[in-house]
Amino acid sequence: MQPRPSTSSPLEEVSTNRPDVLLIRHGQTDLNFEGRVQGWLPEPLNATGRRQANRTGEAIAATHDIDRVVSSDLRRARETADIIAGHANIDNVETDERVREQNFGVHEGIDSAEFDQVVAEVDPTTPLEGGESLVDVRRRAEPALREWARMPGQTVMVSHSVTISQILGAVTGLGLEECFEQFDPENASITKLRVTDAGDVEVLRENITVSHGAEIDSSTASPGIAADD
């Protein structure tokens, strides 16, 4: 059944259709701008990334009562989380290394186009040289998301592109590579998730990019899978 058209903005709907988790991709870094992959590199936000995080934080604080902010322990995610927490009047950001980006091993820092050629020749269940496989990412990140989603109140979780795509792929039943065709979170974008009464994780909306000066209504609710699976 198709959802009814709405005249409210995506962010207003985030507020009225209460999520359990707001899943945020970190703001832009210089390597993002240059089109290079980062993995576990300790990249800070650049000036654009800080502006993006501030706009996202302001928008969330204006429409939500956030109970906690949790972040990947990588620098760019933590800096984004600290900015959002400041707007939400959250004193402490909790870190969870399970929602780190994929470890790209020896390929970290290379051009994205070159990296795409590398991964095209690697089975998604096989770890990259010196790094992780997509299976590794999904196995650590999905349980982390489910644990935080079950907590009372609303949680902001700041993570990374591949990790977010794998989390969303897991809760919607998409394959390790198939999920990238459906989900491509932009810097500082918001994806809202909810745990249903049946214990499923449901994607309510994804890739809301208030930080870029526009709001993108990019998806309708997606079916989830049982939270205890």
Stockholm file with secondary structure:
# STOCKHOLM 1.0

chainA/1-229         MQPRPSTSSPLEEVSTNRPDVLLIRHGQTDLNFEGRVQGWLPEPLNATGRRQANRTGEAIAATHDIDRVVSSDLRRARETADIIAGHANIDNVETDERVREQNFGVHEGIDSAEFDQVVAEVDPTTPLEGGESLVDVRRRAEPALREWARMPGQTVMVSHSVTISQILGAVTGLGLEECFEQFDPENASITKLRVTDAGDVEVLRENITVSHGAEIDSSTASPGIAADD
#=GR chainA/1-229 SS CCCCCCCSCHHHHHHHSCCSEEEEECCCBHHHHHTBCCTTCCCCBCHHHHHHHHHHHHHHHHHCCCCEEEECSSHHHHHHHHHHHHHTTCSCEEECGGGSCCCCGGGTTSBHHHHHHHHHTSCTTSCCTTSCCHHHHHHHHHHHHHHHHTSSSCEEEEECHHHHHHHHHHHHTCCTTTHHHHCCCCTTCEEEEEECTTSBEEEEEEEECGGGTSCCCCCCCBCCCBTTC
#=GC SS_cons         CCCCCCCSCHHHHHHHSCCSEEEEECCCBHHHHHTBCCTTCCCCBCHHHHHHHHHHHHHHHHHCCCCEEEECSSHHHHHHHHHHHHHTTCSCEEECGGGSCCCCGGGTTSBHHHHHHHHHTSCTTSCCTTSCCHHHHHHHHHHHHHHHHTSSSCEEEEECHHHHHHHHHHHHTCCTTTHHHHCCCCTTCEEEEEECTTSBEEEEEEEECGGGTSCCCCCCCBCCCBTTC
//
